[in-house]
Amino acid sequence: MTGITMTDRSPWTVFLIFLRLGLTSFGGPIAHLGYFRDEFVTRRQWLTERSYADLVALCQFLPGPASSQVGMALGLSRSGYAGAFAAWAGFTLPSAIALILFALGMASYRDAIPAGVLHGLKVVAVAVVAQAVWGMARNLCPDAPRITIMAAATCLVLLVPSALGQVGVIALAAVIGLLLFKPQQGPAHDPLPIAISRRVGLFWLTLFFALLMGLPLLTTLFPNPALSMVDAFYRAGSLVFGGGHVVLPLLQAEVVPTGWVSNDAFLAGYGAAQAVPGPLFTFAAFLGASMNQTPTGWLGGLICLLAIFAPSFLLVVGALPFWERLRRTPRTQAALSGINAAVVGLLLAALYQPVWTSAIHAPNDFGLALVALVALMFWKLPPWLVVIGSGVAGWLLSTVL
């Protein structure tokens, strides 16, 4: 039973669902995809496992934060443009507001959260990603060839740990899928309810490239601090592949040498960004609020936040109409069979590095991760409750051991 009603499709409902995820989704982009899968594929049944994997594959190809782009696409499919904005706002605002508050002088609260709690949140990310890998592998790797692709993708991504390596693995898996799997019609396609025409999609893609090329020119012709900030953060959001951590050197090159933000403030904000839920791209809000020029504070944070996420919105709404039509063709379905298996491999690689290696350092860490996994998969406890429980357990273990 899906339990879908008209209110389920209202932007307000979409906002509240993503707000809860934005308040509890710790663990980085791969863990976020695990939370999304549990919420929207398993629990709410907004889309099928295959459609979700196809959506993840598309967002892995696009520059920008993949988990936020998947969230925007989910909101778009439920409630149009307002739903896309509601999904982004709900998932993004909790961490953005926390980081702006931190930038405005609440550094004294940085050490208020015990280290054991933060470590417990890292450990629960292991369980979240493991659950996602297990569930997706059961559905998307049902035979030996696709299990082999999954394993090979895992090994290749671990050997070439870069955004280029991830994109290359997905592209290679698409070619293998074309050669190995017989194209199928009909049941292999699960339509995504995206009511955007290709003409409108082309408009959004054109706007994306126009801003990418036009903003530097406008900044040169009309020097203005706010316009310079929009240009810098829009460019960073447009050109980064591989998720939030990859954008950090780009942002540092933009804001530290120019004197907009000191290097000490940059590093302090990065540390704070690790302790909040939601996407790491909200680090832009901290930087905007820390500017040594106007606009700064809340206005600066909002400008930088909107600027760094704007490319993701334009790319998602622009690419989805073409992706939706393309993924219906038999040859694309064959390629997607390989891509989906590779996506599971990417998740499995991420489960080891960095999720496992950054969280599991002792037997008690492994035990806590195992309990969290059992709570998610077999006790069917809600993820937010498991997250809170793991934080408390991490704190208790740190005080006892």
C-alpha positions as CSV (number, residue, x, y, z in Angstrom):
1,M,0.0,0.0,0.0
2,T,1.4,3.4,-1.0
3,G,-1.1,5.5,0.9
4,I,-0.9,8.2,-1.6
5,T,-3.4,11.1,-1.3
6,M,-3.6,14.5,-2.8
7,T,-1.9,16.1,0.2
8,D,1.0,13.7,-0.4
9,R,1.7,15.7,-3.5
10,S,1.5,19.2,-2.0
11,P,4.8,21.1,-1.8
12,W,4.3,21.6,1.9
13,T,4.2,17.8,2.5
14,V,7.3,17.4,0.4
15,F,9.0,20.1,2.4
16,L,8.1,18.5,5.8
17,I,9.4,15.1,4.6
18,F,12.7,16.5,3.4
19,L,12.9,18.7,6.5
20,R,12.9,15.6,8.7
21,L,15.6,14.1,6.5
22,G,17.6,17.4,6.6
23,L,17.6,17.3,10.3
24,T,18.7,13.6,10.7
25,S,20.7,12.7,7.5
26,F,24.3,12.5,8.8
27,G,27.1,10.7,7.0
28,G,27.7,12.4,3.7
29,P,26.2,12.1,0.2
30,I,26.3,8.3,-0.1
31,A,24.6,7.9,3.3
32,H,22.0,10.5,2.1
33,L,21.2,8.3,-0.9
34,G,20.7,5.5,1.5
35,Y,18.3,7.6,3.6
36,F,16.4,8.6,0.4
37,R,16.1,5.0,-0.8
38,D,14.7,3.9,2.6
39,E,12.2,6.8,2.7
40,F,11.0,7.0,-0.9
41,V,11.5,3.5,-2.4
42,T,11.0,1.2,0.6
43,R,8.7,3.2,2.9
44,R,6.7,5.6,0.7
45,Q,7.0,3.8,-2.6
46,W,7.2,7.0,-4.6
47,L,9.2,5.2,-7.2
48,T,10.6,1.8,-7.9
49,E,14.1,0.5,-7.1
50,R,15.0,0.6,-10.8
51,S,13.8,4.2,-11.3
52,Y,15.7,5.3,-8.2
53,A,18.9,3.7,-9.5
54,D,18.4,5.3,-12.9
55,L,18.0,8.7,-11.2
56,V,21.1,8.1,-9.1
57,A,23.0,7.2,-12.2
58,L,22.0,10.4,-13.9
59,C,22.9,12.6,-11.0
60,Q,26.3,10.9,-10.8
61,F,27.0,12.1,-14.3
62,L,25.9,15.7,-13.6
63,P,28.3,18.1,-11.8
64,G,27.2,19.1,-8.3
65,P,26.0,17.4,-5.2
66,A,24.4,14.1,-6.3
67,S,22.2,13.6,-3.2
68,S,20.7,17.1,-3.4
69,Q,20.1,16.6,-7.1
70,V,18.3,13.3,-6.4
71,G,16.2,15.1,-3.8
72,M,15.3,17.9,-6.2
73,A,14.3,15.4,-8.8
74,L,12.1,13.5,-6.3
75,G,10.4,16.8,-5.3
76,L,9.9,17.7,-8.9
77,S,8.3,14.3,-9.7
78,R,5.8,14.8,-6.8
79,S,4.9,18.5,-7.0
80,G,6.5,20.2,-10.0
81,Y,8.9,23.1,-9.6
82,A,7.4,24.0,-6.2
83,G,8.1,20.5,-5.0
84,A,11.7,20.6,-6.3
85,F,12.3,23.9,-4.3
86,A,10.5,22.4,-1.3
87,A,12.7,19.3,-1.3
88,W,15.8,21.4,-1.6
89,A,14.8,23.8,1.1
90,G,13.7,21.1,3.6
91,F,16.9,19.1,3.1
92,T,19.3,22.1,3.0
93,L,18.1,24.7,5.4
94,P,18.8,23.0,8.7
95,S,22.5,22.7,8.1
96,A,22.7,26.0,6.3
97,I,21.1,27.8,9.3
98,A,23.3,26.0,11.8
99,L,26.4,27.0,9.8
100,I,25.3,30.6,9.5
101,L,24.7,30.8,13.2
102,F,28.2,29.3,13.8
103,A,29.7,31.9,11.4
104,L,27.9,34.7,13.3
105,G,29.8,34.1,16.5
106,M,28.6,30.9,18.1
107,A,32.1,29.3,17.9
108,S,31.9,28.8,21.7
109,Y,29.3,26.1,21.1
110,R,31.6,24.2,18.7
111,D,32.9,21.9,21.5
112,A,29.5,21.6,23.2
113,I,28.8,18.3,21.4
114,P,30.9,15.5,22.9
115,A,33.3,13.7,20.5
116,G,31.6,10.4,21.3
117,V,28.3,11.7,19.9
118,L,29.9,12.7,16.6
119,H,31.6,9.4,16.4
120,G,28.3,7.6,16.9
121,L,26.9,9.5,14.0
122,K,29.8,8.4,11.8
123,V,29.1,4.8,12.9
124,V,25.4,4.9,12.0
125,A,26.4,6.0,8.5
126,V,28.0,2.6,8.1
127,A,24.7,0.9,8.8
128,V,22.7,3.3,6.5
129,V,25.1,2.7,3.6
130,A,25.2,-1.1,4.2
131,Q,21.4,-1.3,4.1
132,A,21.4,0.7,0.9
133,V,24.0,-1.6,-0.7
134,W,22.2,-4.7,0.3
135,G,18.8,-3.6,-0.8
136,M,20.0,-2.3,-4.2
137,A,22.2,-5.3,-4.8
138,R,19.3,-7.7,-4.3
139,N,17.2,-5.8,-6.9
140,L,19.8,-4.6,-9.4
141,C,22.4,-7.4,-9.4
142,P,20.3,-10.6,-9.7
143,D,22.7,-12.6,-11.8
144,A,26.4,-13.4,-12.1
145,P,27.3,-10.9,-14.9
146,R,25.8,-8.0,-12.9
147,I,27.4,-9.1,-9.6
148,T,30.7,-9.3,-11.5
149,I,30.2,-5.7,-12.8
150,M,29.4,-4.6,-9.3
151,A,32.5,-6.2,-7.9
152,A,34.7,-4.8,-10.7
153,A,33.3,-1.3,-10.3
154,T,34.0,-1.5,-6.6
155,C,37.7,-2.5,-7.2
156,L,38.2,0.1,-9.9
157,V,36.8,3.0,-7.9
158,L,38.9,2.0,-4.9
159,L,42.0,1.9,-7.1
160,V,41.1,5.2,-8.8
161,P,39.5,7.2,-6.0
162,S,38.5,10.3,-7.9
163,A,35.4,11.8,-9.5
164,L,36.9,11.1,-12.9
165,G,37.3,7.4,-11.9
166,Q,33.6,7.2,-10.9
167,V,32.4,8.7,-14.2
168,G,34.8,6.4,-16.1
169,V,33.5,3.3,-14.3
170,I,29.9,4.3,-15.0
171,A,30.7,4.9,-18.7
172,L,32.5,1.6,-19.0
173,A,29.6,-0.3,-17.3
174,A,27.2,1.3,-19.9
175,V,29.4,-0.1,-22.8
176,I,29.5,-3.5,-21.1
177,G,25.8,-3.4,-20.6
178,L,25.2,-2.7,-24.3
179,L,27.5,-5.6,-25.3
180,L,26.4,-8.1,-22.7
181,F,22.7,-7.7,-22.1
182,K,19.9,-8.2,-24.6
183,P,17.8,-5.0,-25.0
184,Q,14.3,-5.4,-23.5
185,Q,11.1,-3.5,-24.0
186,G,8.2,-2.8,-21.6
187,P,8.6,-4.0,-18.1
188,A,12.2,-2.8,-17.9
189,H,11.0,0.8,-17.9
190,D,9.4,2.4,-14.9
191,P,8.3,5.9,-15.9
192,L,9.2,8.9,-13.7
193,P,6.3,11.4,-13.5
194,I,8.3,14.4,-14.8
195,A,5.9,16.8,-16.6
196,I,8.6,18.9,-18.3
197,S,8.9,19.0,-22.1
198,R,12.2,18.7,-23.9
199,R,11.8,22.3,-25.2
200,V,11.5,23.6,-21.6
201,G,14.4,21.3,-20.6
202,L,16.5,22.8,-23.3
203,F,15.7,26.3,-22.0
204,W,17.0,25.4,-18.5
205,L,20.2,23.9,-19.9
206,T,20.7,27.0,-22.1
207,L,20.3,29.2,-19.0
208,F,22.8,27.1,-17.1
209,F,25.5,27.6,-19.7
210,A,24.5,31.3,-20.2
211,L,25.1,32.0,-16.6
212,L,28.3,30.0,-16.5
213,M,29.8,32.0,-19.3
214,G,28.0,35.3,-18.7
215,L,28.6,35.8,-15.0
216,P,32.4,36.3,-15.3
217,L,31.8,38.8,-18.1
218,L,29.2,40.7,-16.0
219,T,31.6,40.7,-13.0
220,T,34.3,42.3,-15.2
221,L,32.0,44.9,-16.7
222,F,30.2,45.8,-13.5
223,P,32.5,45.2,-10.5
224,N,30.3,44.5,-7.5
225,P,31.0,42.4,-4.4
226,A,27.6,40.6,-4.4
227,L,27.9,39.8,-8.2
228,S,31.5,38.5,-7.6
229,M,30.2,36.2,-4.9
230,V,27.5,34.8,-7.1
231,D,30.0,34.3,-10.0
232,A,32.5,32.4,-7.7
233,F,30.0,30.2,-6.0
234,Y,27.9,29.5,-9.2
235,R,31.1,28.4,-11.0
236,A,32.1,26.2,-8.1
237,G,28.7,24.5,-8.1
238,S,28.9,24.1,-11.9
239,L,32.3,22.5,-12.3
240,V,32.7,20.1,-9.5
241,F,32.2,16.3,-10.0
242,G,32.2,13.9,-7.1
243,G,30.3,15.6,-4.4
244,G,30.8,18.0,-1.6
245,H,34.4,17.3,-0.5
246,V,35.6,18.0,-4.1
247,V,34.2,21.5,-4.0
248,L,36.4,22.5,-1.0
249,P,39.6,23.3,-2.9
250,L,37.7,25.2,-5.4
251,L,36.0,27.3,-2.8
252,Q,39.2,27.9,-0.9
253,A,40.9,29.2,-4.1
254,E,38.0,31.6,-4.5
255,V,37.6,33.0,-1.0
256,V,40.9,32.8,0.8
257,P,43.4,34.4,-1.7
258,T,40.9,37.2,-2.3
259,G,40.7,37.9,1.4
260,W,37.0,37.3,1.5
261,V,37.5,34.7,4.3
262,S,40.6,34.0,6.4
263,N,42.1,30.5,6.1
264,D,41.5,29.9,9.8
265,A,37.8,30.7,9.4
266,F,37.7,28.5,6.4
267,L,39.1,25.5,8.2
268,A,36.9,26.2,11.3
269,G,33.8,26.3,9.1
270,Y,34.8,23.1,7.4
271,G,35.1,21.4,10.7
272,A,31.7,22.6,11.7
273,A,30.2,21.4,8.4
274,Q,31.2,17.8,9.4
275,A,29.0,18.0,12.5
276,V,25.8,19.0,10.8
277,P,23.4,16.8,8.8
278,G,22.4,17.5,5.2
279,P,24.6,18.3,2.2
280,L,28.2,19.6,2.6
281,F,27.5,22.2,-0.1
282,T,25.8,24.2,2.7
283,F,29.4,25.1,3.7
284,A,28.8,27.9,1.2
285,A,26.3,29.5,3.6
286,F,29.0,29.6,6.3
287,L,31.4,31.3,3.9
288,G,28.9,33.8,2.8
289,A,28.1,34.7,6.4
290,S,31.8,35.0,7.2
291,M,32.7,37.4,4.4
292,N,35.1,40.3,5.3
293,Q,33.0,42.5,2.9
294,T,29.4,43.2,2.3
295,P,27.1,41.5,1.9
296,T,27.8,39.2,4.8
297,G,25.9,37.7,7.7
298,W,22.5,36.2,6.8
299,L,22.3,38.0,3.4
300,G,25.7,36.9,2.4
301,G,25.0,33.3,3.5
302,L,21.8,33.2,1.5
303,I,23.4,34.6,-1.6
304,C,26.2,32.1,-1.6
305,L,23.9,29.2,-0.7
306,L,21.5,30.0,-3.6
307,A,24.4,30.5,-6.0
308,I,26.2,27.2,-5.4
309,F,23.0,25.2,-5.6
310,A,21.5,27.0,-8.7
311,P,23.5,25.0,-11.2
312,S,22.2,21.7,-9.7
313,F,18.6,22.9,-10.1
314,L,19.1,24.0,-13.7
315,L,20.9,20.8,-14.7
316,V,18.4,18.5,-13.1
317,V,15.3,20.1,-14.5
318,G,17.1,20.5,-17.9
319,A,18.4,17.0,-18.2
320,L,15.4,15.0,-16.8
321,P,13.1,15.4,-19.9
322,F,15.9,14.1,-22.1
323,W,16.9,11.4,-19.7
324,E,13.3,10.2,-19.2
325,R,12.8,9.7,-23.0
326,L,16.3,8.3,-23.5
327,R,16.0,5.7,-20.8
328,R,12.9,4.2,-22.5
329,T,14.8,2.9,-25.5
330,P,15.8,-0.8,-25.5
331,R,19.5,-0.1,-26.0
332,T,19.5,2.4,-23.2
333,Q,17.8,-0.2,-20.9
334,A,20.6,-2.6,-21.8
335,A,23.2,0.1,-20.9
336,L,21.4,0.9,-17.7
337,S,21.5,-2.7,-16.6
338,G,25.3,-2.3,-16.5
339,I,25.2,1.2,-15.1
340,N,22.9,0.2,-12.2
341,A,25.2,-2.7,-11.3
342,A,28.1,-0.2,-11.3
343,V,26.2,2.2,-9.1
344,V,25.8,-0.5,-6.5
345,G,29.6,-1.0,-6.9
346,L,30.2,2.7,-6.2
347,L,28.1,2.5,-3.1
348,L,30.0,-0.6,-2.0
349,A,33.3,1.2,-2.5
350,A,32.0,4.2,-0.5
351,L,30.9,1.8,2.2
352,Y,34.5,0.9,2.7
353,Q,36.2,4.2,1.9
354,P,35.5,6.7,3.4
355,V,32.4,5.5,5.5
356,W,33.9,2.4,7.1
357,T,37.5,3.6,7.4
358,S,36.5,6.8,9.1
359,A,34.1,5.2,11.6
360,I,35.1,1.7,12.5
361,H,38.3,1.8,14.6
362,A,37.6,-0.7,17.4
363,P,35.4,-3.7,18.2
364,N,32.8,-1.6,19.9
365,D,32.5,0.6,16.8
366,F,31.7,-2.6,14.8
367,G,29.2,-3.7,17.4
368,L,27.4,-0.4,17.4
369,A,27.3,-0.4,13.5
370,L,25.9,-4.0,13.6
371,V,23.2,-3.0,16.1
372,A,22.2,0.0,14.0
373,L,22.0,-2.2,10.9
374,V,19.8,-4.7,12.7
375,A,17.6,-1.9,13.9
376,L,17.2,-0.5,10.4
377,M,16.7,-3.8,8.5
378,F,15.0,-6.1,10.9
379,W,13.5,-4.1,13.7
380,K,12.3,-1.6,11.1
381,L,13.0,1.4,13.3
382,P,12.8,4.8,11.7
383,P,16.2,6.1,10.5
384,W,16.0,9.3,12.6
385,L,15.5,7.2,15.8
386,V,18.5,5.0,14.9
387,V,20.6,8.1,14.3
388,I,19.7,9.6,17.7
389,G,20.3,6.3,19.4
390,S,23.6,5.8,17.8
391,G,24.7,9.3,18.9
392,V,23.7,8.5,22.5
393,A,25.4,5.1,22.3
394,G,28.6,6.6,20.9
395,W,28.7,9.1,23.8
396,L,28.1,6.4,26.4
397,L,30.8,4.1,24.9
398,S,33.2,7.0,24.9
399,T,32.6,7.7,28.6
400,V,32.8,4.0,29.6
401,L,35.7,2.7,27.5
